[in-house]
Amino acid sequence: MTDKPKMKTRYYYTEYVNHMIRFFLTCPEQLRLDSVRKRADVDNWVSVQAVLHQLSDEDRKRIETVYKTNWNLVAAVNEYCKRTEEDERMIWTLLVKVSTAIARQRGLI
């Protein structure tokens, strides 16, 4: 019996939500008017804020650290897990749950 290969699932909203999170992290405390180009920017920021503020401080810090570590999310998770010795599956599960919650909050799903 052979082990099944790991499969990472990408949803149609994955890259957009990643963009939303990175935009939010540029100004997490307050949306600066000079950074807003469209109404969608405001809606995106509010959606991310609503979801991230429901997380524990530890989970929010994990999300922030991973997204600020490296533009390539796979590399960022690998770097983060090596540095903190946290379980990679746990981090990916957190990222998927948060991404799905943000997409739902934003009305993408």
N, C-alpha and C positions, 0 to 999 in steps of 0.2 A: 504494500500500500504506500503510495507516495503522497507527500503533503501537497495540498493545493497551493498554487502561487498566490501571493498577496495581490489583491486587486483594489485599486483606489478608484472610487467613483467620482466622476465630475458631473455636476448637474448644469443645466443651461444657465443658471444664475450664479454659479461659483465665482467666476472672474469679476462679475459686477459687484457681488457682495464683498469680495476681497478689496476691490477699489473703494467701496463705501467705507470699509473699516479703516483703510489707510488714510482716507480723507478725514475721517473722524479723529484719528490719532494725531493729525496735524494741529488740531485745536480742540482737545477733548473737554475743556472746561466751559467754553463758550464759543459759539459760532461767530467768527469774525465776518463782518459784512464785506470786507475787501476780498475774502476768499470765495464768496458766493457768486456764481455766474448765472445760475438758473434756479428756478423753483425746485427742480429735482435735487439740487445740492442740499437745500434745506430739508426736504423730505428724507433724503438719504441720511443726513446727519442725525435727525430726530429718531429715525428708525434704529440706527446703531446705538444711540444713547439709551433708548428705551430698553433694549436688550442687554447691553453691557451693565447697566445700573441694576439689573436684577441678579447679576452674578455675584458670587462671593468675591471678596477682595483678592483672594489667592487666584481664583480662576481669571478674573479681570487682568491681573498682573501677568499671568501666563499668556493670555491673548496679546496683550500689549507687547510683551517681550518678543514673542514669536514674530509678530508682524513688523516689529522694528529691527529685527536681527538681520534679515536678508529678504530681498525682493522675491526670491524663489522660495516658496512656502515649504517645499519638501526639504530643501537644504536648511531652512530656518528651523524646522522641527527637529531635524537631525542634530544640528548644532545645539539647540536648546536642551535636548534630551541627554546629549553627551555631557554638557556642562552641569546640568542639575541632577543627572542620574534618575530622572523621572521616566515612567513607562511611556514609550512612544504611542502605543495604542490608546492610552488614556488621553494623551494630548490630541491625537487625531479625532477621537470621539468627541472631545470638547469642541474642537474646531468645527466639526460637522454639525453638532447640535446648535452651536452659536450661529453658524452660517444659515442653517435652515430657519432658525428663529428670526433672524434679521430679514431673510427673504419673505417669510410669512408676514412679519410686521410691516414690511414695505409693500405688500400686496403682490409679490412676484409669484407666489404659489398659493 
